Every structure is written in structure tokens, then in C-alpha cells.
């Protein structure tokens, strides 16, 4: 494709705080073919830990300053924040003013990488551009039905929707009877070489072996209270082991109190958030994910890439990642089932060996080039529809 014939694509993002959606966007901007696409990233707020990771060759449009760029004087900062909020509200109500002041060019495709940006993209005054939305959320665990319906109805307005897992799309049809014929499923990229490199940064040690490791927010939906009960039952059967949980959250105090009550403080380790969890995963013997709900957790693929045998609950998009009995074990969210699976790992070395061998195909299974190709094809198809 000639330089002046590149497909012009605008990605909208609220900000670049650490999180799944901004990470996905930055990865796509780094790796999608620059000979085919001319990318612009438009940020509502120039703030967040990932601002430093914006690729240098990407055009950037910033609507408002981030907190980091504001005055240190608290009175002036409050005034600046108030003005910023007012301006953003005006731009929300009158997107033609925003585009006249900040955008000043037409794009072939405008992309909403998450539901936070749905209305921004759909309200674009550029009526000719193709609008693409991305959705990563399992709606079955959102009790606010009004909010879910609003998102579901907005998704119908896009020219094309990309869902982060089959289950993410299917559950909307199952629960709400709404399907999306103009859509496809594209998994998020899992960067296995990056994970392996980070796993070598330092050496982690565990006193009590063997060790199960888990990564997740300390939220009641993540199942760590139930996992601790299972841990105690296994110890009571003289199956010595430890569990290390990496993650912070509002359940920390409850879990600490529970560990005290059960007398497992030395073997159920709450390691809080870690900037680099991978050396702990590398040092562990097994991985366990006891969640009540998930969408398509990248952690599963990343752990598989470190060739650790996995026990996971059979929720969300996880059965799309794990072949049960081959490269991991799937169980229902049930203390007895989790107990039996962990007991097998602790008592059946042949099973552990078989699962570990199954993880050797992780690179083939989570091939990032295949995902970039799928996104490229969606963008090209939508561009071609502009001219028909």
C-alpha cells in the first residue's frame, strides 16, 4: 500500500492508567503493520503510568492535561481540575467543537478499545468513518442490568464489534437474547518472550515446598477465602505444601484474619501486589486460579508459557485457553473439586509431568502474529466497505 494510501485509524482512550485495555492498545500500536496503517492515538487525559510507553512514531492528540502536569498548589490544582471537567463535559455534548479544535482531519476508522470509549466514538461528527468497538467483559456477573443493557445497545450501533472471547459474546446472547452478526472474536495478545525475560530478573524462594502460586486481585469473586479452606483441609490430610497469592485488594484484612483463625499464616502467603510476579511463578511448582468469574485472563497463557501445571476454575473464556487434562486441569467453582485437583497434583507426579509436557505448545497456542493478522483483516475489511 502506498504511503498516501494508508488506512487512517484513530484510537480513542480516556487515559493511560495501568490496565488491560490501555496495554492492549499500546501493543497494537507497536505491532500492527505501519506500511498499511497510519495511526493516531487520542487521549482525553494525558495521564497514567503507561504514558511513557506511547510509541514515538504514533501521532498523538491530547484533549486535556493530566494531573501530573498541573500545579503543585492545591487551590490552583482544584481550579484546574474543575475547568478540565467542565471542558470535557462541553466536548461530550458538542463533539463537533472537540473535532474542530483538536482533530482537524478525517479518519477512515475510529476505534473504541473498551466500553469507556463507546459513546466518544459513536458520537464522532465524522459520519463517514467506520466505527469499531471492543468488548472484554463477562456481563453475567454485573448485577446492574440497566448498565449492561446500555452497553449492549451501544454495541449494536458499531459497524463491527470485536469480542475478547467466545464466551464474552455468547453470554450476552444466552442472558439477553441479543446477538451480533457484525462481529468477530479476537483474543488479546499474550507476550510470552516478555514474561520469560521478566521471570529471570531475580530469584524467588519458598520455605515450604511444593508451592502453588496464584495471581489475582483480593476480591471475594476471586475465590481466595475458599482456596484457603482447601489449603487447610490438605494440610489436615498431612499433604504438606504452601500457597503464595500475589495481588492486593479490599479482601486483604479478611484473608489475614482467616489465615490467623485457621493457623496457616506461615503456609498461605499473601504477597500483595508485585510489579514483577513472574520470578515467583517460575519458583513455584504449580499454579492455581480459584475464581468465581473471569473473562479471558492473560495470566493463564503467561503461566502456561512458563510451563507451570495449572488448576483453574472452568469460568469465562478459560476453557478457550486450557485443554482440560492436556495442558491444565479445569474444575467447577467448588471447594471439593478444587481440593481433589490439588490433592492429585500433590500425590500423582505422573499427572503433573503430563500436564507440564502439554504446556510446551503454549507458543503455538498463543501466537501473537496470528492475532495481529486477525486485527489487520478486520481493519482492511471495514476500510473496503467505505468504498463500496
C-alpha positions as CSV (number, residue, x, y, z in Angstrom):
1,X,0.0,0.0,0.0
2,X,1.4,3.4,-1.0
3,X,2.3,5.8,1.8
4,X,-0.5,8.3,0.9
5,X,-3.0,5.4,0.6
6,X,-2.5,4.1,4.1
7,X,-5.7,3.4,6.1
8,X,-6.1,6.3,8.7
9,X,-7.1,4.9,12.1
10,X,-8.0,6.8,15.2
11,X,-7.9,5.0,18.6
12,X,-9.8,6.8,21.4
13,X,-8.7,6.3,25.1
14,X,-9.7,8.0,28.3
15,X,-6.2,7.9,29.7
16,X,-3.2,5.6,30.2
17,X,-3.6,4.4,33.7
18,X,-2.3,0.9,34.2
19,X,-4.9,-1.6,33.0
20,X,-5.7,-4.3,30.4
21,X,-7.3,-2.1,27.8
22,X,-4.6,0.6,27.5
23,X,-2.0,-2.2,27.4
24,X,-3.8,-3.9,24.5
25,X,-4.0,-0.6,22.6
26,X,-0.3,0.2,23.1
27,X,0.7,-3.3,22.0
28,X,-1.4,-3.0,18.8
29,X,0.1,0.4,18.0
30,X,3.6,-1.0,18.3
31,X,3.0,-4.2,16.3
32,X,0.3,-3.7,13.6
33,X,1.8,-3.1,10.1
34,X,2.9,0.5,9.7
35,X,3.1,0.1,5.9
36,X,-0.7,-0.4,5.8
37,X,-1.9,1.8,8.7
38,X,-1.5,5.4,9.7
39,X,-2.3,5.5,13.5
40,X,-3.4,8.4,15.7
41,X,-4.0,7.9,19.5
42,X,-6.4,10.4,21.0
43,X,-6.3,10.7,24.9
44,X,-8.9,12.6,26.9
45,X,-6.3,13.0,29.7
46,X,-2.6,12.9,29.3
47,X,-2.1,10.9,32.5
48,X,-1.3,7.4,33.8
49,X,1.7,5.1,34.3
50,X,1.7,4.0,30.7
51,X,2.2,7.5,29.2
52,X,5.9,6.8,28.8
53,X,5.1,3.7,26.7
54,X,3.4,5.6,23.8
55,X,5.3,4.6,20.6
56,X,7.3,7.5,19.3
57,X,6.1,7.0,15.7
58,X,2.4,7.3,16.6
59,X,0.6,10.7,16.2
60,X,-0.9,11.8,19.5
61,X,-3.9,14.1,20.2
62,X,-4.3,15.2,23.8
63,X,-7.6,16.8,24.8
64,X,-6.6,17.8,28.4
65,X,-3.6,17.8,30.7
66,X,-3.1,15.1,33.2
67,X,-2.8,15.6,37.0
68,X,0.9,15.2,36.8
69,X,1.2,18.3,34.6
70,X,-0.9,20.5,36.9
71,X,0.1,23.0,39.6
72,X,1.5,21.7,43.0
73,X,-0.6,24.5,44.7
74,X,-3.7,22.7,45.9
75,X,-6.1,25.7,45.3
76,X,-4.8,26.2,41.7
77,X,-4.9,22.5,41.1
78,X,-8.6,22.3,42.2
79,X,-9.4,25.1,39.8
80,X,-7.6,23.4,37.0
81,X,-9.4,20.1,37.7
82,X,-12.8,21.9,37.7
83,X,-12.0,23.6,34.4
84,X,-10.8,20.3,32.9
85,X,-14.1,18.6,34.0
86,X,-16.2,21.4,32.5
87,X,-14.3,21.4,29.2
88,X,-14.6,17.6,28.9
89,X,-18.4,17.9,29.5
90,X,-18.7,20.5,26.8
91,X,-16.8,18.3,24.4
92,X,-19.0,15.3,25.3
93,X,-22.1,17.3,24.5
94,X,-20.7,19.0,21.4
95,X,-18.2,16.6,19.8
96,X,-18.1,18.8,16.6
97,X,-16.4,21.5,18.7
98,X,-13.9,19.0,20.0
99,X,-13.1,17.7,16.5
100,X,-12.9,21.2,15.1
101,X,-10.4,22.3,17.8
102,X,-8.3,19.1,18.3
103,X,-8.8,16.6,15.4
104,X,-8.9,18.7,12.2
105,X,-8.7,15.7,9.9
106,X,-10.9,12.8,8.8
107,X,-10.2,9.2,9.6
108,X,-11.2,6.0,7.8
109,X,-11.7,4.1,11.0
110,X,-12.4,5.1,14.6
111,X,-11.8,2.6,17.3
112,X,-13.3,2.2,20.9
113,X,-11.0,-0.2,22.6
114,X,-13.3,-0.6,25.7
115,X,-16.8,0.3,26.8
116,X,-15.5,3.5,28.5
117,X,-14.9,4.9,25.0
118,X,-18.1,3.6,23.3
119,X,-20.0,6.9,23.3
120,X,-17.0,9.0,22.4
121,X,-16.5,7.0,19.1
122,X,-20.2,6.6,18.3
123,X,-20.8,10.4,18.7
124,X,-17.9,11.3,16.4
125,X,-19.0,14.0,13.9
126,X,-17.1,12.2,11.2
127,X,-20.1,10.3,9.8
128,X,-18.2,8.6,7.0
129,X,-15.7,6.7,9.2
130,X,-16.3,3.1,10.1
131,X,-16.7,2.6,13.9
132,X,-15.2,-0.4,15.6
133,X,-15.9,-1.4,19.2
134,X,-14.1,-3.8,21.5
135,X,-15.6,-5.6,24.5
136,X,-13.8,-7.8,27.1
137,X,-16.3,-8.1,29.9
138,X,-18.3,-11.1,31.2
139,X,-21.8,-9.4,31.7
140,X,-23.2,-12.4,33.7
141,X,-21.5,-11.0,36.9
142,X,-22.8,-7.4,36.5
143,X,-25.8,-7.1,38.7
144,X,-26.6,-3.6,37.3
145,X,-28.9,-4.7,34.5
146,X,-29.6,-1.2,33.3
147,X,-25.8,-0.5,32.8
148,X,-25.4,-3.8,30.9
149,X,-28.4,-3.0,28.6
150,X,-27.0,0.4,27.9
151,X,-23.6,-1.2,26.8
152,X,-25.4,-3.9,24.8
153,X,-27.5,-1.4,22.9
154,X,-24.4,0.8,22.2
155,X,-22.6,-2.2,20.8
156,X,-25.3,-2.7,18.2
157,X,-24.5,0.8,16.8
158,X,-21.0,-0.1,15.8
159,X,-20.1,-1.1,12.2
160,X,-18.1,-4.0,13.7
161,X,-17.6,-5.4,17.2
162,X,-14.6,-7.4,18.4
163,X,-15.1,-9.6,21.5
164,X,-12.2,-10.7,23.7
165,X,-13.5,-14.3,24.0
166,X,-16.3,-16.5,22.6
167,X,-17.9,-16.7,26.0
168,X,-18.0,-12.9,26.3
169,X,-20.2,-12.7,23.1
170,X,-22.2,-15.9,23.9
171,X,-23.2,-14.9,27.4
172,X,-24.9,-11.8,26.0
173,X,-27.0,-14.0,23.7
174,X,-27.7,-16.5,26.4
175,X,-28.8,-14.0,29.1
176,X,-30.2,-11.1,27.0
177,X,-31.2,-12.8,23.7
178,X,-29.1,-10.4,21.7
179,X,-26.6,-11.5,19.0
180,X,-24.0,-9.6,17.0
181,X,-23.8,-10.8,13.4
182,X,-21.3,-8.0,12.6
183,X,-18.7,-9.2,15.0
184,X,-15.7,-11.4,15.5
185,X,-13.7,-12.9,18.4
186,X,-10.1,-11.9,18.7
187,X,-8.1,-12.8,21.8
188,X,-5.8,-10.3,23.4
189,X,-2.1,-10.8,22.7
190,X,-0.1,-12.8,25.3
191,X,3.6,-11.8,25.3
192,X,5.4,-15.0,26.2
193,X,9.0,-13.9,25.4
194,X,8.5,-10.8,27.7
195,X,7.2,-12.9,30.6
196,X,10.1,-15.3,30.3
197,X,12.6,-12.5,30.4
198,X,10.9,-10.9,33.4
199,X,10.9,-14.3,35.2
200,X,14.8,-14.2,35.2
201,X,15.1,-10.8,36.8
202,X,15.5,-12.2,40.4
203,X,15.3,-15.5,42.2
204,X,12.3,-16.1,44.5
205,X,12.3,-18.8,47.2
206,X,9.6,-20.5,49.2
207,X,10.3,-22.1,52.5
208,X,7.6,-24.8,52.4
209,X,7.5,-26.9,49.2
210,X,5.8,-27.8,47.0
211,X,4.3,-24.4,46.3
212,X,1.1,-23.4,44.5
213,X,1.2,-19.8,43.3
214,X,-1.8,-17.6,42.3
215,X,-2.1,-14.1,40.8
216,X,-5.3,-12.0,41.2
217,X,-7.0,-9.1,42.9
218,X,-8.0,-9.8,46.5
219,X,-11.8,-9.6,45.8
220,X,-14.4,-12.0,47.0
221,X,-15.1,-13.1,43.4
222,X,-11.5,-14.4,43.1
223,X,-12.2,-17.3,45.5
224,X,-9.2,-16.9,47.8
225,X,-11.2,-17.5,51.0
226,X,-12.4,-20.8,49.6
227,X,-8.8,-21.6,48.4
228,X,-7.6,-21.1,52.0
229,X,-10.2,-23.5,53.3
230,X,-9.0,-26.1,50.8
231,X,-5.4,-25.4,51.8
232,X,-6.2,-26.2,55.5
233,X,-8.0,-29.4,54.5
234,X,-5.0,-30.6,52.5
235,X,-2.7,-29.8,55.5
236,X,-5.0,-31.7,57.8
237,X,-4.5,-34.8,55.5
238,X,-0.7,-34.4,56.0
239,X,-0.2,-33.1,52.5
240,X,2.5,-30.5,53.2
241,X,2.6,-27.6,50.8
242,X,2.3,-23.8,50.6
243,X,0.2,-21.3,48.6
244,X,1.5,-17.9,47.6
245,X,-1.1,-15.3,46.4
246,X,0.2,-12.3,44.5
247,X,-2.2,-9.4,44.5
248,X,-3.7,-6.6,46.6
249,X,-7.3,-5.6,47.2
250,X,-10.0,-5.0,49.7
251,X,-10.1,-8.6,51.0
252,X,-6.6,-8.4,52.4
253,X,-7.6,-7.9,56.0
254,X,-10.3,-10.6,55.9
255,X,-7.9,-13.1,54.4
256,X,-5.2,-12.2,57.0
257,X,-7.8,-12.8,59.8
258,X,-8.9,-16.0,58.2
259,X,-5.3,-17.3,58.0
260,X,-4.9,-16.5,61.7
261,X,-8.1,-18.4,62.6
262,X,-7.0,-21.4,60.6
263,X,-3.4,-21.2,61.8
264,X,-2.0,-21.1,58.2
265,X,-0.2,-17.8,58.3
266,X,3.2,-19.5,57.5
267,X,1.9,-21.5,54.6
268,X,-0.8,-19.3,53.0
269,X,1.4,-16.4,51.9
270,X,-0.3,-13.1,51.0
271,X,2.5,-11.4,49.0
272,X,0.4,-8.3,48.0
273,X,0.8,-6.6,44.5
274,X,4.2,-7.2,42.9
275,X,5.4,-5.2,39.9
276,X,7.0,-8.3,38.6
277,X,5.3,-11.5,39.7
278,X,7.0,-13.8,37.2
279,X,10.1,-14.9,39.3
280,X,7.6,-16.2,42.0
281,X,5.7,-18.1,39.3
282,X,9.0,-19.6,38.0
283,X,10.0,-20.6,41.5
284,X,6.6,-22.3,42.3
285,X,5.7,-25.9,41.4
286,X,2.1,-25.3,40.3
287,X,-0.4,-22.5,39.5
288,X,-4.0,-22.3,40.8
289,X,-6.8,-19.9,39.8
290,X,-9.9,-20.3,42.0
291,X,-12.1,-17.5,40.6
292,X,-15.9,-17.5,40.5
293,X,-15.7,-15.3,37.4
294,X,-13.2,-14.3,34.7
295,X,-13.3,-13.1,31.1
296,X,-10.1,-14.1,29.2
297,X,-7.3,-13.9,31.8
298,X,-4.0,-13.3,30.1
299,X,-2.3,-14.7,33.2
300,X,-3.4,-18.3,32.2
301,X,-1.5,-18.0,28.9
302,X,1.5,-16.4,30.6
303,X,1.8,-19.1,33.2
304,X,1.4,-21.7,30.6
305,X,4.3,-20.1,28.7
306,X,6.5,-20.6,31.9
307,X,5.5,-24.3,31.7
308,X,3.7,-24.5,35.0
309,X,0.9,-27.0,35.5
310,X,-2.3,-25.1,36.1
311,X,-5.5,-25.9,38.0
312,X,-8.3,-23.4,37.2
313,X,-12.0,-22.9,37.6
314,X,-13.9,-23.5,34.4
315,X,-15.3,-20.0,34.0
316,X,-15.5,-17.2,31.4
317,X,-13.1,-17.7,28.5
318,X,-10.7,-20.1,30.4
319,X,-11.9,-23.3,28.6
320,X,-10.9,-21.5,25.4
321,X,-7.3,-21.3,26.8
322,X,-6.9,-24.7,28.6
323,X,-7.4,-28.1,27.1
324,X,-8.7,-30.0,30.2
325,X,-6.4,-32.8,31.1
326,X,-3.8,-31.9,28.5
327,X,-2.2,-28.5,29.5
328,X,-4.2,-27.8,32.6
329,X,-7.0,-29.1,34.9
330,X,-10.4,-27.4,34.8
331,X,-12.7,-27.7,37.9
332,X,-16.0,-26.1,38.9
333,X,-16.0,-23.3,41.5
334,X,-16.5,-25.8,44.3
335,X,-14.2,-26.4,47.3
336,X,-14.4,-30.2,47.0
337,X,-13.4,-30.1,43.3
338,X,-10.5,-27.7,43.9
339,X,-9.4,-29.9,46.8
340,X,-9.4,-33.1,44.7
341,X,-7.5,-31.5,41.9
342,X,-4.8,-30.0,44.2
343,X,-4.6,-33.4,46.0
344,X,-3.9,-35.1,42.6
345,X,-1.1,-32.6,41.9
346,X,0.4,-33.3,45.3
347,X,0.1,-37.1,45.0
348,X,0.3,-38.0,41.3
349,X,3.7,-37.0,39.8
350,X,2.8,-38.7,36.5
351,X,-0.2,-36.4,36.0
352,X,1.9,-33.3,36.8
353,X,4.5,-34.5,34.3
354,X,1.9,-35.0,31.6
355,X,0.3,-31.5,32.1
356,X,3.8,-29.9,32.2
357,X,4.6,-31.5,28.9
358,X,1.3,-30.3,27.5
359,X,2.3,-26.7,28.2
360,X,5.2,-27.0,25.7
361,X,2.8,-26.0,22.9
362,X,2.0,-22.6,24.6
363,X,3.9,-20.6,21.9
364,X,1.9,-22.2,19.1
365,X,-1.4,-21.8,21.0
366,X,-0.9,-18.1,21.9
367,X,0.7,-17.0,18.6
368,X,0.8,-13.2,18.7
369,X,1.3,-12.8,14.9
370,X,-1.9,-14.6,14.3
371,X,-3.8,-12.1,16.4
372,X,-2.1,-9.1,14.7
373,X,-3.2,-10.6,11.4
374,X,-6.8,-11.0,12.6
375,X,-7.0,-7.3,13.7
376,X,-5.4,-6.2,10.4
377,X,-8.0,-8.2,8.4
378,X,-10.9,-6.5,10.3
379,X,-9.5,-3.1,9.7
380,X,-8.9,-3.8,6.0
381,X,-12.4,-5.3,5.6
382,X,-14.0,-2.2,7.2
383,X,-11.9,0.1,5.1
384,X,-13.0,-1.7,1.9
385,X,-16.7,-1.2,2.9
386,X,-16.1,2.6,2.9
387,X,-15.6,2.5,-0.8
388,X,-18.5,0.2,-1.8
